[in-house]
Structures are given as C-alpha cells and as structure tokens.
Amino acid sequence: MSSSYSQEPPSTAKVILYTSVGEIAIDLFASQTPLACKSFIQNCLDNYYLGCEFHRVVPGFCVQTGDPSNTGDGGVNGAYGAPFADEIHSRLRFRTRGMVAMANANKPNSNGSQFFITLDKCEELERKHTIFGKVADATIFNVIRIGEGELEEGTERPVHPVRITGAEVVVNPFENIVARTKKAADADEAAKDTAADGKGKVRQREGRAQLSKARKNLVSFDDDDGDGGGDDDELVIVPKRKVARREAPPLPEPHLEEATAPVPARAMPAFDIPRTTGSAAAAEAPKPTSTRVVADAASAPGGGGGGGGGGFAARLAKWKGQSSAARDKVKGKGKEESTLARLARFQGKLDSSAAGTAVRAHKLAFGDK
C-alpha cells in the first residue's frame, strides 16, 4: 500500500522564476495544496519576488528566498495578507532534491511569502513544512549552482547572492487570481466607463430632445405664401380612382391575309399516254416460271423466233432427236444437261418481252449469233 503513495501527484500549475544564474521552472501541486499555490502565484503575478535574494544557502540541504527585505525576517502573504495554514499531503515527501516548500517561523500554520528548495532528501522536515511544488527538468542544475555559492564565514549567507529578476505564470488554474495592478487598472477603467456612460446618457437624452425638435421643424403645414395659415388647412384624402383598362385595337396584318389567300389553280399540261401494243404489251406480261412456259411463249403466234426453223420448241425437239454424235458436234459431248440447266438459270433474267426471251434462250441453247 505504501508503494502506491511513493510518487508525487500530477502537477496542475506552472511558474518560471528568472534568476541571475538562469531559469528555475517549478511545477505546482495546486489540487493538493491550493492555499500555498494561490499565495505563490499571486506574489509572482504582482512581481512581489522581484529583486529578492537567495539569502540563505545551506550546502547539501536547501536554498531559501522570498523576503523582499533580504534579511530572512520579512515577507507577507500576498494572497491573504496574513499567515495561512499548513497543507500536509501523504504523497508529497522530502525524498529527493528539488522539492519546493513553504518556510515558516518554526511553528505550525505560520506560512508567509518565503519558500525554500531542497538540494537533497530531507526526511527530518517531514510533516513540518508544506510542499507545494517541484523543480522541473534540467533547471535543477541552476538551483545546484546557487547552493554551491561562496558563503560568509560562519554564516549561511552567500557572499554573492543570486537574485530573482522576474517571474512568469505559465499555467494558472485559479481564475480569480490575477495581478493586483491589473485589478486596480480594471477598477479605474470601470469607474471611468461608468462616469463616461453617465455623461453619455445625458448627452444622448439631450441629443434626442434636439432631434425631436428638429424633426418637428421639418414638417410644415403652412401655405405656399407663408402667411401662417397652416392651422386652418385640412388634410384631404383623395381616394384612388379605378381606371378601366382599355384594350388597344388589333393591328392589321396584311402579310397574314396575303399568306392565307387561296392560290389559283394552275392549268396542268395534258400528256398523251400512247396505248401499249405489240412488244410493249408483251413487256407487261408476267415473267415465265419454267422452261416449258418460255418454249410455249416462243412458239406462240407473234412470239417470233430468231432465224427461222419453225420456232424454239420445234428446233429444240429437232435438236433432241438428233443422234448423240450430231449433238456432240454442235455443242460438245455431255452438254445436253448443262444446256437445260443454263436455260433454267437464265429464266429469271429474261426480258419482259416473251418473244425476246425465247430468242435469247434459243441462242444460248444452240449457239446462234
């Protein structure tokens, strides 16, 4: 259980003291010792420690300061104006160097403005002094330099004492603790603002009265002649008359009339279409769908074959009736079936004239020119 209390609690405030040998940063335990921290922060804000010497140096033990008279017998509490009570906390011990504690008058609850910093562990001071801070980081070496200074023979007073040249409050957790010079300046400023506000209100009332009077003078009901007969004038309110809206007559649109006028019919020239006769009539006849139809059309009256012989059908029959040697002589061996196939393939390409189609088929079959 005791090991859990061997470490210091976290600090909640911070102050930097500027000395003739360097800075001394002090972390404050404001939550555990609020009375001592308030007094110390108030003195730093008021520059109460400015010029204070480290008037007491005990080598290997502590260095002490905080007395503006630099005698060791002076100093008052900056925050309360009277000595305040001790604040002993179980987690704050003199077990190491750099502990910052309040100096007292060798009796309980006699804390003022003086404080000391330990140079080693000081267990004999346990529960006799209020520990409220600890020197932070490497600034402890400046404290050690102060403790190594030359002393007057037979005393604890240094020959060349180190002085405090300034103080800076880095973190202040107490909102009501501010510099007294700032408080006085704020009070004076508030008084001036109150007085100025009172005068301003008086001026504002006077200005409003003058403005009201000026506004009354701006409105005049006198006649144009300026005879002062404004009191007899009456305010006449003329109601607004409703004016009927007249619609404008439509504009003539001659271009529209010309566009919509009927267009006279033109005399179309007559075309005489000649009557279809002869080969033209045959051109309108449907195309034959087979070789037999083509042959019949060629042998029909008026169908006409080219080159005599009694028509295409007669010549085709005559050609088939010839001997194989005669047929081979005309078209070559084995050409009969191919000739018929050609007739069938070309029947779709025949002319519209049945007679002309038959002639072309006859030429293709027999090689006529």
HELIX and SHEET records of a PDB file:
HELIX    1   1 SER A    2  TYR A    5  5                                   4    
HELIX    2   2 PRO A   34  LEU A   45  1                                  12    
HELIX    3   3 GLU A  123  LEU A  125  5                                   3    
HELIX    4   4 ASP A  137  THR A  139  5                                   3    
HELIX    5   5 ILE A  140  GLY A  147  1                                   8    
HELIX    6   6 ARG A  180  LEU A  218  1                                  39    
HELIX    7   7 GLY A  229  ASP A  232  5                                   4    
HELIX    8   8 PRO A  254  THR A  260  1                                   7    
HELIX    9   9 SER A  279  GLU A  284  1                                   6    
HELIX   10  10 THR A  291  SER A  299  1                                   9    
HELIX   11  11 PHE A  312  GLY A  321  1                                  10    
HELIX   12  12 SER A  324  LYS A  331  1                                   8    
HELIX   13  13 GLU A  336  PHE A  346  1                                  11    
HELIX   14  14 GLN A  347  LYS A  349  5                                   3    
HELIX   15  15 ALA A  354  PHE A  366  1                                  13    
SHEET    1   A 8 ARG A  56  VAL A  58  0                                        
SHEET    2   A 8 CYS A  62  THR A  65 -1                                        
SHEET    3   A 8 PHE A 115  THR A 118 -1                                        
SHEET    4   A 8 MET A  99  MET A 102 -1                                        
SHEET    5   A 8 ILE A 131  VAL A 135 -1                                        
SHEET    6   A 8 GLY A  22  LEU A  28 -1                                        
SHEET    7   A 8 ALA A  13  THR A  19 -1                                        
SHEET    8   A 8 ILE A 164  VAL A 171 -1                                        
END                                                                             
